[in-house]
Amino acid sequence: MKLLRIKAMAKKEALQILRDPLSLAMAFLMPVLLLLIFGYAITFDIDNIPAVVADLDKSTLSREFAAELTASGYFTVVARPDRYGDIDAYLDSGTARLAVVIPAGFSKKLQNHRSSPVGVIIDGSDSNTATIAQGYIAAMADQYSRRLTGPGRQPLLDARARVWYNPELKSRNFIIPGLIALILSVIVALLTSLTIAKEWERGTMEQLISTPLKTSELIIGKLIPYFFIGLIDTVLSVLMGVFVFGVPLRGSVLLLMALSGIFLFGGLSWGILISIIARTQILASQMAILSTFLPAFLLSGFMFLIANMPKPLQAVTYIVPARYFVSILKDIFLKGNPFRLLAGETLLLTIYGLVVFAVANRKFRKKVE
């Protein structure tokens, strides 16, 4: 393998990229746009849940309890119906997701140190919001009850939770690192999936075949420019994650870039393999999106916990490289883990990249012959 031939191939590919505004836009604008769109659109933080409060007691304590809903910041009271029967209209129309019914005699029971039931009706059509709203109401009611009864007797068990790594429990802090892995998976595979197919469609592949270039030299030469584009996209994504979305970066930046390089190599090799198999740009782009976006989105642990998936799907996730890169990014961003704790994921990403590159090299040789 001669470095001079690889350099010439890389220079040729770089010139083609620079002369193609569409490729440049796809390489640099698409990651930024996707990160902005998904970063602001995807969130698991539930607040400002529209609610109605039917205060049938009309007392000072009932009004105080109703005020707790708004003060919590989790609920927005959109209406205060006077009758229990008026609640259905708000839930049926979707104007409210939750209804709180404070019964008559509420304050009298509390003043006599007796428990008073409070009716809570939750729209379960969105199970995630319903579950979270139920937890909010339960916590708020417990806090209000404790404040009324005073210190009293201390419980035998005093559980004091402390959240590490993401103390504010902001969903954005773990969504953004996963988004970076998702976007890089799609972009690098999509860019390189067009390279070989473009040569076939333009009729320039025969010229490349006639040169002294070996198969591995041709593939490496084509990968180099896109590898640097991938590194630039990684830097842009990390900067946006830290300075636009406020995600803490507690680990080593150099370690992050080094492991990102290993992931990029595997993704670029996969794109080259697709390009060799497809031989047309349209088919190659479709294969690249389907084989990267869906697995990275559904099977990487980015959106859905792998442990909750059926066993057959859990087995499939082991061949999804984004699974390991999502884990690496979260560990570096939020935990600041050193390399020794990331060695397993790094080894698997390295094996994946080398295997895919070897398959692409072998497959392309067969096509040339």
Secondary structure, 3 states (H helix, E strand, C coil): CCHHHHHHHHHHHHHHHHCCHHHHHHHHHHHHHHHHHHHHHCCCCCCCEEEEEEECCCCHHHHHHHHHHHHHCCEEEEECCCCHHHHHHHHHHCCCCEEEEECCCHHHHHHCCCCCCCEEEECCCCHHHHHHHHHHHHHHHHHHHHHHHCCCCCCCCCCCCCCCCCCCCCCHHHHHHHHHHHHHHHHHHHHHCCHHHHHHHHCCHHHHHHCCCCHHHHHHHHHHHHHHHHHHHHHHHHHHHHHHCCCCCCCCHHHHHHHHHHHHHHHHHHHHHHHHHHCCHHHHHHHHHHHHHHHHHHCCCCCCCHHHCCHHHHHHHHHCHHHHHHHHHHHHHHHCCCHHHCHHHHHHHHHHHHHHHHHHHHHHHHHHC
